[in-house]
Amino acid sequence: MEKYLDAFVNAFQGTLDWTWKSILFEVPWYTNYFWGLIAISIFVWLLEIAFPWRKEQSIFRRDFWLDAFYMFFNFFMFSIVISGFYEILGLLFGEINITAKSLALINISQWAPWAQLFVFFIILDFVQWFTHVLLHKYRFLWKFHKVHHSVKEMGFAAHLRYHWMENIFYKPLKTFGVMLIGGFEPEQAFIIHFITIAIGHFNHSNIKITWGPLKYVFNNPVMHLYHHAYVLPKGKFGVNYGISLSLWDYIFKTNYIPEDSGTIEIGFKGDDKFPQDFLGQNTYGFKKGQN
């Protein structure tokens, strides 16, 4: 028991120290996720202001500050709290001989760095796409995912409005996906981190971008707006599940873009009764009768 307690405390303290050092610029700039998130957010927000898709939408749209708080809560505060639990989970897996090497299907340690990053990005994105489908398909998961879909005006910060339980669902599956590729150098992951944050911000932004022919590969604001549509195609529990890549939706026939005016209503049936505050949203789903 003492071993697990020490692991928890060390992981918690290490994550807290790293976050604080990031704020103080005491970590390498290319791994400074705190200020990196702020820089990307300001850049995309300025583009929203300069080239708004929905011109009637306010610069400080509905729930702007709530979503801004979500960004820092989900990426930093919650990560600090949960880090110790993941460290304990890693120890438990190690004791039953489940390691990265034991699950690896391919070894890419001898591949060029760009090739390693490419494989890492593809696998990670597919795992997140698959998890996203599950969040819509199963009622138990959907009641938590409703937090993300409670957004009524789309903007870049909506990207990181999600229930803390989604971290519990996503991270183990993402870790499992990474464990399938042996020899990957984790210090290179910061590149993918910043790329995915930027794409996610753009996908939720008030900017009309489709990427031309690349729309069949990369997700975009037009496509993702229909993921948040209040009215879905008959018989569908969701469409356009892509995180960074739209590729999976076109492969598995979950793509849907009937028009591109950007004027559709977003949300879900009954969202007028959904909690509007952070605490209410993040305790939603645990009470009887909430689904």
Residue pairs with C-beta under 8 A, 6 or more apart in sequence:
3 91
4 88
4 91
7 84
7 87
7 88
7 91
8 84
8 85
8 87
8 88
9 84
10 87
11 83
11 84
11 86
11 87
12 80
12 81
12 83
12 84
14 83
15 79
15 80
15 83
16 80
18 27
19 34
19 76
19 79
19 80
21 27
22 31
22 32
22 33
22 34
22 35
23 34
23 35
25 32
25 35
30 190
31 190
33 75
33 76
33 190
33 193
34 76
36 193
36 194
36 197
37 71
37 72
37 75
37 197
40 194
40 197
40 198
40 201
41 68
41 71
41 156
41 157
41 201
44 156
44 198
44 201
44 202
44 205
44 207
45 155
45 156
47 205
47 207
48 59
48 155
48 156
48 205
48 206
48 207
49 59
51 207
51 208
52 206
52 207
53 206
53 207
53 208
53 221
53 262
54 154
54 206
54 262
54 263
57 153
57 155
57 206
61 153
61 154
61 155
61 206
62 152
62 153
63 151
63 152
63 153
63 158
63 161
64 155
64 157
66 161
66 277
66 278
67 151
67 155
67 157
67 158
67 160
67 161
68 157
69 278
70 157
70 160
70 161
70 162
70 278
71 157
71 159
71 160
73 164
73 278
74 160
74 162
74 164
74 167
75 160
78 164
78 167
79 167
82 167
82 168
86 171
89 172
93 99
99 179
100 178
100 179
100 182
101 182
103 176
103 179
103 180
104 179
104 180
104 181
104 182
104 183
105 180
105 181
105 182
106 180
106 181
106 182
107 181
107 182
107 183
108 115
108 116
108 119
108 181
108 182
108 183
108 184
109 182
109 183
109 184
109 185
110 183
111 119
111 183
113 185
113 188
116 181
116 183
116 184
116 185
116 188
117 188
117 191
117 192
119 181
119 184
120 178
120 181
120 184
120 188
120 189
120 192
121 192
121 195
121 196
121 244
122 245
123 177
123 178
123 180
123 181
124 174
124 177
124 178
124 192
124 196
125 196
125 243
125 244
125 245
125 248
126 177
126 245
126 248
127 173
127 174
127 176
127 177
128 170
128 173
128 174
128 243
129 241
129 242
129 243
129 245
129 248
129 249
130 173
131 169
131 170
131 173
132 241
132 243
133 238
133 241
133 254
134 141
134 169
135 141
135 142
135 144
135 145
135 166
135 169
136 142
136 145
136 237
136 238
136 241
137 237
137 238
139 291
141 169
142 237
142 291
143 284
143 285
143 290
143 291
144 163
144 165
144 166
144 169
144 284
144 285
145 162
145 163
145 166
146 163
146 268
146 271
146 274
146 284
146 285
147 161
147 162
147 163
147 281
147 282
147 284
148 158
148 161
148 162
148 163
148 166
149 228
149 266
149 267
149 268
149 271
150 161
150 267
150 268
150 271
150 274
150 281
151 158
151 161
151 204
151 228
151 266
151 267
152 266
152 267
152 271
153 266
154 204
154 205
154 206
154 221
154 225
154 228
154 266
155 204
155 205
155 206
156 201
156 202
156 204
156 205
156 206
157 201
157 204
158 204
159 197
159 200
159 201
159 203
159 204
160 200
163 281
163 282
163 284
163 285
164 282
165 285
178 184
195 244
196 243
196 244
199 218
199 219
199 243
199 244
200 243
200 244
202 209
202 220
202 221
203 219
203 220
203 221
203 223
203 224
204 221
204 224
205 221
206 221
207 221
208 221
208 222
208 260
208 262
209 220
209 221
209 222
210 220
210 222
210 223
210 260
211 217
211 218
211 220
215 223
215 246
216 246
216 247
216 250
217 245
217 246
217 247
218 244
218 245
218 246
219 240
219 242
219 243
219 244
219 245
219 246
220 246
222 257
222 260
222 262
223 240
223 242
223 246
223 249
223 255
223 257
224 240
224 242
225 262
225 264
225 266
226 239
226 240
226 256
226 257
226 258
226 264
227 238
227 239
227 240
227 241
228 266
228 267
229 239
229 264
229 265
229 266
230 264
230 265
230 266
230 267
230 268
230 269
230 271
231 264
231 265
232 238
232 239
233 239
233 256
236 256
238 254
239 249
239 254
239 255
239 256
240 246
240 249
240 254
240 255
240 256
240 257
241 248
241 249
241 254
242 248
242 249
246 255
248 254
249 255
274 281
274 284
275 281
275 284
284 290
